[in-house]
Amino acid sequence: MGIGTKTLKIFDVNKQLTVPAGTFTVVGAVETSKDTLSIPKRTTLDKNWYSEGNGFIRTENSRISTYASGKTQTYTSVVELISITKP
């Protein structure tokens, strides 16, 4: 990534989140990155929900590209925990 900004904010604390692996108490954080020198300009939003002792439970990633013409293109992916096997 070129020159830009990056921020990290907590947005959920002690939230109950249900994914295919079950229901977990999580903390949510969003990281926003803006690359102001690239062409096209890119904004990245990474939302992650963590569960103590289990790690990532859900991740949402969005990549937004803005072209000189003003046209935007967005790519989004979601990943959820589907199972846990503990020793």
MOVEN-V142212 format. One record per backbone hydrogen bond with DSSP energy under -0.5 kcal/mol. NH is the residue of the N-H (numbers start at 1). CO is the residue of the C=O. If there is no record, write none. Layout:
nh=<NH,NH>
co=<CO,CO>
This chain:
nh=<5,7,9,11,12,14,15,17,17,19,19,21,22,24,26,26,27,28,29,30,31,32,32,33,34,35,36,36,37,41,42,43,44,45,46,46,47,47,48,48,49,50,51,54,55,57,58,59,60,61,62,63,64,65,65,66,67,67,70,73,75,77,79,81>
co=<34,32,30,28,28,26,26,15,24,17,22,81,19,17,15,24,50,12,48,9,46,7,30,44,5,42,3,34,3,66,35,64,33,62,31,44,45,60,29,46,58,27,55,51,51,49,49,79,47,77,45,75,43,63,73,41,65,71,67,65,63,61,59,57>
